[in-house]
Amino acid sequence: MSPDGPRLPGTTPDGPRLPGATPDGPRLPGATPGRSRSSRPRAGAARPALPRHDDRRRTFPALAPHTAPDGRFAATWWGNAWVDALEDTALDAARLARGKAYAQRGHVDAITVTPGRVVAYVHGTRPRPYRTEIRLRTLGDDDWERFLDQAAARPEHIAALLDKDVPHALEAVTGLLPAPGDLVPDCSCPDDGYPCKHAAALCYQSARLLDEDPFVLFLMRGRGEQELLAALTRRNAARSAAESATTAPAMPSVPARTVLAPTTGHALPPLPPPLPAPTHPGRPAVFPADPDAPDPLALDLLATEAAARAHAFLTTGHDPVAGLTPWQDAVRLAAAHPGSGLTASTRALYRDLAYALDRTPTDLARAVAAWRQGGIAGLAVLEEPWDPPAGPFDRARPALLAADLPAFRPWRNRLSTRSLQLRFGRDGLWYGYESDTDREDWWPRGTPDADPVGVITDLLGR
């Protein structure tokens, strides 16, 4: 069987073989396979160029049966993103489960990857395997330029890629990781499922390939490993040259031998002035994934936070988060993470932070929305109902009625309709909330303001 499946007699991977043809081309009458005397290079003749290796077509041998002890088919965050895209696309959970079982039992033959296509033969219940294919969009030149710029922006990103690891910072590159609906299955079997169990098995098995070598994902998106590494090398060289041209002059110093020399009544030279504070916090190292180590995203997040706090303390003498409770600090950490909770890494961050504080991811997501709305004051408005004194709160209801808005029912610091709510904060601002009608499932929305009519008008889109 060829890497692409069973081959009929007298054919090549590219089609039927011509009569008298060798694997390398047509054979002249009377010629024999192998090297003839006439094919040897003459003295002084130029040697023929060796064929260049094309890494835009890679074939991987069939993977052995495998069952993960934790039930997850992929081990890396990018492999799990591939699995998430498959499972979010599937229309039939039963077919998905059978496809996963096929992959675990090793029913998928050798897998061939080319730009935009993943092909393999998958064994089912019939003797003859089915030709199965997964198609996905390749990235355009502009998308690749953005990816290469992001990857070459930090030396540790290049080091991680060379070590077959993908830094989490590259997750934000649009189009690199598959989204729901991005994987288009096709199979020669009669099943019209989307995907059928054979295509699902190929998708699951492909996730294991991505675990072992992330450059397979880049190939699926249109670029081979050699081309990418050459482009990264050029960008890295340009960046190094630019940095060396703007290297700051050496800071004043005192030799150690001068400081440690025995003194005989002579005063030591004065110490040099303190170094100036950097303009930005330092960047953490790259933490490669390791099954015996903590989550690399969590390590990167904590190291980044420690650097930011140290920089703030160095420049202002004040630690901005010293007075926060563990819950408030967890909300702040999650709110500072880019994204809106839809990516795999963000979901994992919300899950882990919520679990550590005995909350649910939904609790954390709601608190993050409140923090992004108004910081620690917005979080207090979400979680702490209180009885405001007479004044702005009492004047709000007549102002809302005068603006032709629905009647609001009061409760403590809140004014509510069936789907809209205003909450009065201790900072004197009104915070908008929305819920499905009669659900009492309130979520922070909009920007806080001292004018309650303005807040509701913004929520209504007037």
N, C-alpha and C positions, 0 to 999 in steps of 0.2 A: 504494500500500500504506500502511495506517495504521501508527502506531507499534506496534500490537499484532498486525499481520499483515494479510493480505488481507481486504478488506471487501466484502460483497455489495452490489450496487446497491440503493439505497433503504433502507440501514441507517445507523445512527449508531454511535458507539463503545459506546453503552449498549443497543442493540437496534434493532428495526425502526422506521423513521420513519413517523409518521402521515401520511395523505394531506393534502397542503396544508401540511405543517409545514416550518418553516425550521430551520436548525441551532440556533436559540435557542428554539424552541418552536412551538406550533401557530399558523397564520396565519389570520386572519379572512377570510371570503369578501370578495372584492373588494380585498383589501389587496395591496400589492406589497412585495417584499423591500426592505430598506433602511429609512431613517428617513422616516416620514410626517409631514405637517404636524401631525396631531393628537398625535404622540408627542413634539413639542418641549415642553419645560417652560414653563409659563405664568409670567408675571412674578409674582414673589413666592412662587412655589411652591418647595417644598424640592426640591433636586436628588436624584435617586435615588442610593443608595449604590453605589459601585463594587464589583464582586465581589471578594472577598478571595482573594488567591493562596493556593492550597493546595499546600504543598510536600510533602505526604504521598503524592503520586503524581508520579513523575518518569520521563520517557522520554528515553533517550539514543540519539542516532543510531548507526547501525551503525559499528563501528570498522574502520579500515583493516587489511588484512593486516599481520601483524607477527610477526617472529621475533627473540627475544632472542639476542644474541651469546653469552651465557653459558649458554643453554639453560633459564634460569629464566623462567617465564612472568610472574611478578610482580616488582616492583622494591622494594616496601616490606615491612616486617616483618609488617604486618597483612594485606597482600595475599598474602604467602606462607603466613600462617596459614590463610587461606581455601583456598588450593591444597592445603595439607597435609590439611585436613579432607576435601576431595574425594578425594584419593589414598588416605587411610587408610580411607575408606568403600568404595572401589571393589572389586568382586568379580572383575573381569576386566581385567587389565592391557592386553590388546589393544584392548578397547573404549575404554579410557582414552587410549591412544596415538592412536587414530583421532579421538577427540573433540578432542584437543589439536591435531591436524593440521587439523581443520575450523576451529577457532578461529583458528589461524595464517593460514589462507587467507581469512578474512573471511566464512565461511559463516553467521555469526550476524547476523540483522537487528537492527533497533532493539530495545533492551532497556527494558522498563518495570518500575520498582521501586515496590512498595507495601509497607506493613508486613507482614512475614512471607512475601512472595512476590516472585519474580523471574521475569518472563515474556518470551519472545521467540519468533520464528519462526526455525527453523534449517533451512538447505538441505542436503539429503542427496543421494542418487543419483537420486531421483525428481524430476520437474519441480515438484511442489507441495511447499512447505516444511512442516515439522511444527511444531505448536504445542508448545513445551517450557516447562516450569515447574519452578522450584526453590522448595520451601517450607522455612521454618525458624521456630523458635519466637520470638515476640516477648517482650521483657522486661516483667515486671510493674512496678508503681509502686515497690515496695520496691527492686527491682534498679536502677531509674533513679535513685532517691534516693541509693543508694550510689555509683553512677557520678558523679553530679553533685557529691556531697560530695568524692570523690577528685579530680575534675577541678578544682574550685574551691579545693582546699586550697593550691595553689601558683600564684602569678600566671603563672609561665612555662608551666604546663599550658594555661591559657586562651590565652596568646599562641601556643602551638604549634597548638592546635586552630584558631584563626583563620587560621593560616598553612597549613591543610590538612595538618597533621602530627599524629600521635597519639603522645604520650609513652609510653615503655615502662612507666612506672609504672601506666598504665591497663590494661595487659595483665592485671593481677591481678583486674580486675573480673569477677566470676563471670557467665558467660553472654554476655559481649559478643562474644568471638571464637568461631567455630564449633568444636565438638569433633567427633571421629569419630562418624558416625551422626546428626549434627545437621542435615545437608542432605538433604532428602527430594526426589528427582527424580520427575518425571512427564512423559510425552511421548506424543503421539498416534501415534507410529510403532508398528509391530507388534513391535519388538524388546523382549524382556522383561529385558534386561540391567539391572544395578543398579550405576551408571547406564548408560543406553544412550549411544551416542557423541554423540547430539544434546544430551542433558542435560549430558554431560561438557564439550562445546564451550561451552555456555552458562555453566557454572561457571568455566571458564578465562577466558572473555571478561569475566565479572563481576569477576574479580580485577583486570583492567586498569582497570575503573571505580573499584574501591576504591583503587588506586594514585593515581588522579587526584583523588579526592575521598573522604576517609574518612567524610564525612557520609552517603554512600550506605550504609555499613555500619550507621550509627545508624538510618537510615530502614528498612532491612531488619529491624532489631530493634524498630521501632515508634514512633520519634520523628523528626519532621521537623527540619530545620536551624533554622528560625525559633524553634520551641518550645524547642530545646536552648539556643540562644544567649540567648534571653530568660531562661531559668532560670539559666544561668551568670552573666549580668549581675546578676541579683538576688542571687545568692550572693556574687559578688565585691563588690558594694556593701555587703552586710552585714558581710563580713569586713573591708573597709577601715574601716568605721565603728567596728568593735570594736577594731581596731588603733590607730586615732587616739585612742580614748578611753583607751587604756592606754599611750600613748607615754611612754617613759622621759625624765626630765629631761635637759637638755643636759649633757654632760660638761665639766669645766673645761678651759680652753684658754688659750693665749697668742697674741695677734695676731702675725701674721708681721711687720708693720711695726715692732713693738717689738723683735723678735729681730734684725731686719736693720738697725736704726738704728745709726749710728756711735756708739761709746762714747767718752766723754771722762772716764775715771776712774770712771764710775758702773757699779756692778755690775748685770748683767742680772737680771731677775726669775727666780725658780726655775721650772724646768719643772713642768708639772702631773704628778700621779702617773700611773703606767701605768694603762691601761684594764683593767678586770677581765676575766678570761677568760670567754668565753661559756659558757653551760651545755651547749651542744651544738655539734657541728661544723657549719660552714656547708653550704648546699646548692648543688650545682653548677647552672650555667645549662643551658638546654635546647639540645641539639645536633640541629638538624634533619637529616634524611637528605639526603645529597648523593652522587651517584655518584663524585665525585672526592675525597671526604673519607673519613676512617676511619669505621668502624662507629659510629653514635651510641651504641649500648649500651656499647661498649668505652670510648668517651670518658667517658660518664657514670659508668661503674664506676671508671675510673682517677681522675677528679676527686673522686668521693666518697671513695675510699681516701686520696688525698692530703690531703683536708680532715680525715679522721679521724686520720691520723698527725700532722698539724700540731697538731690540738687536743690529742692525747695528749701530745705533746712540750711544748706550752705549759703544760699543767696539771700534768704530772708530771716533766718534764725527761728523759723516757725515751722512745725510739722503740721501740714494741713489736715491730716487725718487722725491725729493722736486722740482726739476726743470722741471718735465714732465708736459705736457698739459693733460687735461682730456682724450683726445683721445689716447695719447701715453700711459697713465697709464692704460686705459682700454685694450689696445692691450697687454701690459705687463702682466696684470692679466690673460687674456685669454691664453696667451702663456705659462704661468707658470702652468696652470691647466693640469693635466695628461690626456692623451688620444689625439685622433686626430679628435674630433668633431663628433664621431659616437655614443657615448653613450647618453642616455636620459638626464643625468645631464649636459653633456657638451653642447648639443644642447640648453638646457634651458639657460645656462650661456651665450652663444653667442647671443641668441635672446635678452635677457634682457639687456646686455651691449650695443648691437647695437641699440636697441630701445631708450635707455637713451641718446644716442649721435646722434640720427637722422641718423643712418647709417643702412645698411642692414647686415644680418648675413654673406652674401658672402663677403661684404667689410671687415668685421672683420676677417673672415677666411683667406682672402688674406693677410691682414696686419699681422696676427699671423704668417703666413708662412715666411713673410719678417723679422719679429722680430726674429724668430728662426734661420733664415739664418744669420743675422748679427746684432741683437740688434737694438738700436736706429739708428745706421748708416744704417742698412738694411732697416728700415722703411722709412728713408729719401730717399733712392735710389728708393723705390717703388713710393713715392708720389711727389717727387720734381725733375722734369727734370731741367737741368742747362747746361750752355755752358762752357765746360772745356777749359782751356788754351792749347796751342800747346804743344806737348810733348808725354806722354805715350798714349793719345787717338789717336793721328795721326799715331803713330807707330804700332797700333794694327791691322789695316786692312792689311798692307803688311805682317805682321807676320802670320795672319790667312790664307792669300792666299798662302804663302810659305809652310804652313802645309797641303796643299791640302784640305782646308775646303771651303765651299760654299762662294760666294761673299756676303758680308754684306753691307746693305745700311745704311748710317749714318743719324741720326737726333739728334741734340743736344748731350747729353751724351750717346746715345744709338746706338748700331749696331745691325741690325735685318736681319734675313732671313724670310721665310714664316712661320717657326715654332720655330726658336731659336732666342734668343736675349741676348746681353751683355749690361750691364749698368755699366758705370764708376762712382764710388762713390767719394765723396769729400775726403774720407780717402785713395784714391789711389788704391783701390781694384776694381776688376771686379766682378760683380754679374751676375749669370746665370739665365735666364728666359726661360720658354717654353710655347707654346700655340698650340692648334689644328691648323692645316694648314689653313692659311688665315683667322683665326678667330679674331686676335688681342685681345685675352683674355689671357694676360700674367700672369703667376704665378711663384714666385721665386722657383728655384730648385738648388740643389747642394751647394757647399761651396765656398765662395768668395776667390779670389786669385789675386795676383799681375800679374800673367801671363794669358792673355786672352785665349791663346791656351789651356792651362791646364784646364780652366773652361769649354770650349766647348768640349774638349776631354772627360771629366768626364760625361757631359750630354749625349754625344753620346755613352758612354759605351765602348770606345776604349781601 
